[in-house]
Amino acid sequence: MWARSPWAAGTGPVLAAAVPVLVFEYLRARPALDMVLRAPAHHFAVVTAASLLAGVVAAVIGLAGWRQRNLQVTFVGLAFMSLAFIFALHGFSTPGFVMGPTSLPSAAAQLSVLTCAGWLAFSVAASGSRPVRAAAGRQRWLVPGWAAALAALWAASLRWPHLLDGLAGGGPGTRWVLAGLTLALLGLAAVRYWQSYLYTRFPLQLAMVFACAWLASAQYIMAAGTVWRASWWIYHGLLVLAAGALVVGLLRQYGMGTSLAEAAVGLWTDDPVRRLRAGLSESVRALVLALEARDPYTAGHSYRVALSAVRMGQAMGLPGHLLRALAQGAMLHDVGKFEVPEAVLNKPGPLTPEERRLVEQHPVAGYRIASRLGLPPEELGIVRHHHERWDGTGYPDGLKGEQVPLLARIVAVADVYDALTSERAYRPAWSHQQARTYILDQAGRQFDPHCVRVWAELTQAGPIVQPLAQPAALRPVASER
């Protein structure tokens, strides 16, 4: 499942979707094998218990996404909350236990997959789009609010068991229309997650491709199967596999290369500095290393810029959520340099006007990449605007003064200082005092004067972060113009 080969990874999800459907059709074509397995007691107990447990796990994941300031993780958590809690209603309404015969079991099963597919499709929308930005402003309320909505659905469905009859009682036409909508949403999510995985190699992206594949197979079997037949039971297992893919993907993304305790720190700590040092995920580490490996003169640059920016933010009294945004946005502020040719990044002399234009596109490219990674607006502002200038002569948008987001103005100071004090292909490293004199001289021109004053106070006795400093997770590597 986690093969690094593009061919193997691309074949895996296709097989994950195709094999269960082929087994299902094989059984359906052989009635003697597709026997009736009527086990309502087991169905009631296992489906209800497993779904509720998975729902709790999904809620925790949604909260972790909020703590990590990752909208994509939050939306994925909401998707699997929907799947788990609504599918638990499918199990709870098994005829003959709490309730009599109704259409609620099949209606709840369909609604669970449809709602999950809707959230997954929303999770791949660009972070800069208006709906996602609106959700980002209410991120802390998304998980509890959606949990309350699911609880209300439970209460209403138990009080009025025929509430959802339209999802199950509309005949084959309605059933296949809903199934087609669900499959279209899952297909959109799978394609977008696959495209992101090819670029970032994030385990969570690949996990979501597999999850979408298993959910799509489950949806087909749900629509085409006959209740209690052996082939019908297959889709229950596929839903469990889809939820399991989410858990495995998150553990791989936030836990590889660290102890379990360190992974927990990365997910839950409020201290952005501690998160940088102990909770650097394998995926972010790999992305930063891949970027810095293309430029041997900027080893540890992203880490030093992030740590310096956070120290400045702390000195300015920024709240915790903005400090976390500083840490995350600064770590990935140069991600757009993936689209700048290495020959330009490492050129040992002055850039031509055309080469300069290529370099100056990296904030826009980075914004495009980061918007697909679930970064909230504050982080996106850092990625896009860290090369804007206080006097309005920067790039890419020529913003001026306080038009430039505060976090980007902070990162701009930390970024330039680290670039000046690092050796480059076209010049030796400056001393701390040389770089400090430059930063102070550019207050009111290149930099926000207030940010420079804060930085100056922090650097009176020396650098905020020592040159060449980098977390152990980034050593050894040799990798800004």
C-alpha positions in Angstrom: 0.0 0.0 0.0 2.8 2.4 0.8 5.1 1.5 -2.2 7.2 4.4 -3.4 7.1 3.4 -7.0 4.6 5.5 -8.9 3.6 2.5 -11.0 3.0 0.3 -7.9 1.3 3.0 -6.0 -0.9 3.8 -9.0 -1.8 0.2 -9.6 -2.6 -0.4 -5.9 -5.7 1.8 -5.6 -7.1 0.5 -8.9 -6.8 -3.1 -7.6 -8.1 -2.0 -4.2 -11.3 -0.9 -5.9 -11.6 -3.6 -8.6 -10.9 -6.8 -6.6 -13.9 -6.4 -4.1 -16.2 -5.7 -7.0 -15.0 -8.7 -9.0 -15.5 -10.9 -5.9 -18.9 -9.5 -5.4 -19.9 -10.1 -9.1 -18.4 -13.6 -8.9 -20.6 -14.5 -5.9 -23.7 -12.9 -7.5 -23.3 -15.0 -10.6 -23.2 -18.2 -8.5 -26.3 -18.3 -6.2 -25.1 -21.5 -4.6 -22.1 -19.6 -3.2 -23.9 -16.4 -2.6 -25.9 -17.9 0.3 -28.1 -16.0 2.7 -26.2 -15.2 5.9 -28.9 -13.7 8.1 -27.2 -12.7 11.3 -29.0 -9.6 12.7 -27.6 -10.0 16.2 -24.0 -9.9 14.9 -24.9 -7.1 12.5 -26.4 -5.0 15.3 -23.6 -5.5 17.8 -20.5 -5.4 15.5 -21.6 -2.6 13.2 -22.9 -0.3 16.0 -19.9 -0.8 18.2 -17.3 -0.6 15.5 -18.9 2.4 13.9 -19.2 4.4 17.2 -15.5 3.6 18.0 -14.4 4.7 14.6 -16.5 7.9 15.0 -14.7 8.8 18.2 -11.3 8.2 16.4 -12.5 10.4 13.5 -13.5 13.1 15.9 -10.1 13.1 17.5 -8.5 13.3 14.1 -10.7 16.3 13.2 -9.6 18.0 16.4 -6.0 17.1 15.6 -6.4 18.8 12.2 -7.5 21.9 14.0 -4.6 21.8 16.4 -2.2 21.2 13.4 -3.9 24.1 11.5 -4.6 21.7 8.7 -8.0 22.2 7.1 -7.6 19.1 4.9 -7.1 16.8 8.0 -10.1 18.5 9.7 -12.3 17.9 6.7 -11.1 14.3 6.4 -11.9 13.8 10.1 -15.4 15.2 9.5 -15.8 12.8 6.5 -15.1 9.8 8.6 -17.1 11.1 11.5 -20.1 11.2 9.1 -19.3 7.7 7.8 -18.9 6.2 11.3 -21.8 7.8 13.2 -24.4 7.6 10.4 -23.4 4.0 9.6 -23.7 3.2 13.4 -27.4 4.3 12.9 -27.5 1.6 10.2 -26.4 -1.0 12.7 -28.5 0.3 15.6 -31.7 0.2 13.4 -31.2 -3.5 12.6 -34.8 -4.9 12.6 -35.8 -6.9 15.6 -33.7 -5.2 18.3 -34.3 -1.6 19.3 -36.6 -1.0 16.3 -39.0 -2.8 14.1 -38.6 -3.3 10.3 -38.1 0.1 8.6 -36.1 1.4 5.6 -33.7 3.2 8.0 -30.9 0.7 7.8 -30.5 1.0 4.1 -31.1 4.8 4.1 -28.5 5.4 6.8 -26.0 3.3 5.0 -26.4 5.3 1.8 -26.4 8.6 3.7 -23.2 7.7 5.5 -21.2 7.1 2.4 -22.7 10.1 0.5 -21.9 12.5 3.3 -18.4 11.1 3.7 -17.8 11.5 0.0 -19.1 15.1 0.2 -16.6 16.0 2.9 -13.8 14.3 1.1 -14.5 16.2 -2.1 -14.6 19.4 0.0 -11.2 18.5 1.6 -9.5 18.6 -1.8 -10.8 22.1 -2.7 -8.1 24.8 -2.8 -7.6 26.4 0.6 -7.8 29.8 -1.0 -11.3 29.3 -2.3 -14.1 31.3 -0.7 -16.0 28.3 0.8 -12.9 26.9 2.4 -11.8 30.3 3.6 -15.2 30.7 5.3 -14.8 27.3 6.9 -11.3 28.1 8.0 -12.7 31.1 10.0 -14.9 28.7 11.9 -12.5 25.8 12.1 -12.6 25.4 15.9 -16.4 24.9 15.7 -16.5 22.5 12.8 -16.0 19.3 14.8 -18.3 20.0 17.7 -20.8 21.6 15.4 -20.9 18.6 13.1 -21.0 16.2 16.0 -24.1 18.0 17.3 -25.7 17.8 13.9 -25.0 14.0 13.7 -26.5 13.6 17.2 -29.6 15.5 16.1 -29.9 13.2 13.1 -29.7 10.2 15.4 -32.4 11.6 17.7 -34.7 12.6 14.8 -34.3 9.3 13.0 -35.1 7.3 16.1 -38.1 9.5 16.8 -39.3 9.4 13.2 -37.9 6.2 11.7 -39.3 7.1 8.2 -37.5 10.4 8.1 -35.0 9.2 5.6 -37.3 7.0 3.5 -36.6 9.1 0.4 -33.0 7.8 0.4 -34.0 4.1 0.4 -37.6 4.0 -0.8 -37.4 5.8 -4.1 -36.8 2.7 -6.1 -33.8 1.6 -8.2 -33.7 5.0 -10.0 -33.2 7.0 -6.9 -30.8 4.5 -5.5 -28.5 4.7 -8.6 -28.7 8.5 -8.8 -27.5 8.7 -5.2 -24.9 6.1 -5.9 -23.7 7.9 -9.0 -23.4 11.2 -7.1 -21.4 9.5 -4.4 -19.1 7.8 -6.9 -18.5 11.1 -8.7 -17.5 12.8 -5.5 -15.2 10.0 -4.5 -13.7 10.0 -8.0 -13.0 13.7 -7.7 -11.4 13.3 -4.3 -9.3 10.3 -5.4 -7.9 12.1 -8.5 -7.0 15.2 -6.5 -5.4 13.2 -3.7 -3.4 11.2 -6.2 -2.2 14.4 -7.9 -1.1 15.8 -4.6 0.6 12.5 -3.6 2.7 12.5 -6.8 3.9 16.0 -5.9 4.4 15.7 -2.1 4.6 11.9 -1.4 2.6 12.6 1.8 1.4 9.3 3.3 -2.0 10.8 4.1 -2.6 11.7 0.5 -2.0 8.1 -0.6 -4.1 6.8 2.3 -7.0 8.9 1.0 -6.7 7.5 -2.5 -7.1 4.0 -1.1 -9.9 5.1 1.2 -11.8 6.5 -1.8 -11.2 3.3 -3.8 -12.7 1.2 -1.0 -15.6 3.6 -0.4 -16.4 3.5 -4.2 -16.4 -0.3 -4.2 -18.6 -0.3 -1.1 -21.0 2.2 -2.7 -21.4 0.0 -5.8 -22.0 -3.2 -3.7 -24.4 -1.3 -1.5 -26.5 -0.2 -4.6 -26.3 -3.6 -6.5 -26.3 -6.1 -3.6 -29.1 -8.0 -2.0 -29.5 -7.7 1.8 -28.1 -10.7 3.9 -26.5 -12.4 0.9 -22.8 -13.2 1.4 -21.9 -10.7 -1.4 -23.8 -8.0 0.5 -21.6 -8.4 3.6 -18.5 -7.4 1.6 -19.2 -3.7 1.7 -19.2 -3.6 5.5 -15.6 -4.8 5.5 -14.7 -2.2 2.9 -16.0 0.6 5.1 -13.7 -0.7 7.9 -10.8 -0.8 5.5 -11.4 2.8 4.4 -11.5 4.0 8.0 -8.3 2.0 8.7 -6.6 3.7 5.8 -7.2 7.1 7.4 -5.7 6.0 10.7 -2.6 4.4 9.0 -2.1 7.4 6.8 -2.1 9.8 9.7 0.2 7.7 11.8 2.6 7.5 8.9 2.4 11.2 8.2 2.8 12.4 11.8 4.7 9.5 13.4 7.4 8.3 11.0 10.9 8.9 12.2 9.8 9.8 15.8 8.7 8.0 18.9 5.1 7.7 19.8 5.5 10.4 22.4 7.1 12.8 19.9 4.3 12.1 17.4 1.8 13.1 20.1 3.7 16.3 20.7 3.6 17.1 17.0 -0.2 16.6 17.0 -1.2 18.2 20.3 1.4 20.6 21.7 0.5 24.3 21.8 4.1 25.3 21.8 5.2 26.1 18.2 8.9 25.8 19.1 8.4 22.4 20.7 6.4 21.3 17.7 9.2 22.4 15.3 11.8 20.5 17.4 9.9 17.3 18.4 6.9 17.1 16.2 8.4 17.6 12.7 6.4 15.0 10.7 8.0 12.7 8.2 6.0 14.3 5.4 7.0 17.9 6.1 10.6 16.8 6.8 10.7 15.0 3.5 9.2 18.0 1.6 11.7 20.4 3.2 14.6 18.1 2.6 13.6 17.6 -1.1 13.4 21.4 -1.5 16.7 22.2 0.2 18.5 19.3 -1.5 18.1 21.2 -4.7 20.1 24.2 -3.3 23.2 23.0 -1.4 23.7 26.5 0.1 20.6 26.6 2.2 20.8 23.6 4.6 18.3 24.1 7.4 17.1 27.4 6.0 13.4 26.8 6.5 13.8 25.6 10.0 15.9 28.6 11.1 13.5 31.0 9.4 10.6 29.3 11.2 12.2 29.3 14.6 13.3 33.0 14.3 9.8 34.0 13.1 8.2 32.3 16.0 10.6 33.9 18.5 9.7 37.3 17.0 6.0 36.5 17.2 6.3 35.5 20.8 8.1 38.8 21.6 5.2 40.6 19.8 2.6 38.9 22.0 0.9 37.0 19.2 -1.7 34.4 20.3 -1.0 30.7 20.1 -2.9 30.1 16.8 -0.9 32.7 15.0 2.4 31.4 16.4 1.5 28.0 15.1 0.6 29.6 11.7 4.1 31.3 11.7 5.8 28.0 12.4 4.0 26.1 9.7 3.9 28.8 7.1 7.6 29.6 7.5 8.6 26.0 7.3 7.0 25.8 3.8 7.5 29.4 2.7 9.8 28.4 -0.2 7.9 25.4 -1.4 7.3 27.1 -4.7 11.0 26.7 -5.6 10.2 23.2 -6.7 9.2 24.9 -9.9 12.4 26.9 -10.3 15.1 25.2 -12.4 18.1 24.0 -10.3 20.5 25.7 -12.7 18.8 29.0 -11.7 18.8 28.3 -8.0 22.4 27.4 -8.0 23.8 29.9 -10.5 27.1 31.2 -9.3 26.7 34.7 -10.7 24.0 37.4 -11.2 20.7 36.3 -12.6 19.5 37.5 -16.0 16.2 39.4 -16.1 14.4 36.2 -17.4 16.0 34.1 -14.6 15.0 36.8 -12.1 11.4 36.5 -13.3 11.5 32.7 -12.8 12.6 33.1 -9.2 10.0 35.8 -8.5 7.3 33.4 -9.5 8.1 31.0 -6.6 5.7 32.7 -4.1 2.8 32.2 -6.6 3.8 28.6 -7.3 4.1 28.0 -3.6 0.7 29.4 -2.9 -0.8 27.1 -5.5 1.0 24.1 -4.0 0.2 25.0 -0.4 -3.5 25.6 -1.1 -3.7 21.9 -2.0 -2.1 20.8 1.2 -4.8 22.1 3.5 -3.0 25.2 4.8 -5.3 27.9 6.3 -5.3 31.5 5.0 -2.7 32.7 7.5 -0.1 30.2 6.3 -1.0 30.8 2.6 -0.4 34.5 3.2 3.1 33.8 4.4 3.9 31.6 1.4 2.6 34.1 -1.1 3.7 37.4 0.4 7.0 36.8 2.2 8.8 38.8 -0.6 6.5 41.8 -0.5 8.2 45.0 0.7 6.9 47.7 3.1 7.4 50.4 0.3 5.3 48.4 -2.2 8.1 47.4 -4.6 8.2 43.7 -3.7 6.6 40.8 -5.5 4.4 39.0 -6.6 1.5 41.4 -5.9 3.2 44.7 -5.0 1.4 45.1 -1.7 2.4 48.0 0.5 2.6 48.7 4.2 0.0 46.9 6.2 -1.6 45.5 3.1 1.1 42.8 3.5 -0.1 40.2 6.1 1.6 40.7 9.5 2.9 37.1 9.5 4.5 37.5 6.1 6.2 40.8 7.3 7.7 38.9 10.2 8.9 36.0 8.0 10.4 38.5 5.6 12.8 39.8 8.2 13.8 36.3 9.4 14.1 35.1 5.8 16.4 37.8 4.6 18.6 37.7 7.7 19.1 33.9 7.3 19.8 34.3 3.5 22.4 37.0 4.2 24.2 34.9 6.8 24.3 31.7 4.8 26.9 31.0 2.1 25.6 31.2 -1.5 26.9 30.1 -4.8 27.3 33.8 -5.8 28.7 35.3 -2.5 30.2 34.3 0.9 28.1 34.5 4.1 27.8 37.9 5.8 28.6 38.3 9.4 25.8 38.8 12.0 26.8 42.5 12.3 26.8 43.1 8.6 23.4 41.5 8.2 22.0 43.3 11.2 23.1 46.7 9.8 21.4 45.9 6.6 18.1 44.9 8.3 18.1 48.0 10.4 18.8 50.2 7.4 15.9 48.7 5.5 13.3 49.5 8.1 10.5 51.5 6.5 11.7 50.5 3.0 11.9 46.7 2.7 10.7 45.8 6.1 7.9 46.8 8.6 9.6 49.2 11.1 7.8 47.5 14.0 9.0 44.0 13.0 12.6 45.4 12.7 12.4 46.9 16.2 11.3 43.6 17.7 14.0 41.7 15.8 16.7 44.2 16.7 15.9 43.8 20.4 16.1 40.0 20.1 19.5 40.1 18.2 21.4 42.7 20.3 23.5 39.9 21.8 23.7 37.7 18.7 21.5 35.7 16.3 18.1 34.4 17.4 19.1 31.1 15.9 22.7 30.1 15.2 23.7 29.9 11.5 23.6 26.3 10.3 21.3 25.3 13.1 18.8 22.7 12.1 16.7 20.0 13.9 18.3 16.6 14.1 15.6 15.4 11.7 17.1 17.5 9.0 20.7 16.4 9.3 22.7 15.7 7.3 21.6 17.7 4.2 23.1 20.4 2.2 20.3 22.5 0.7 17.5 30.6 -1.3 18.1 33.1 -3.4 
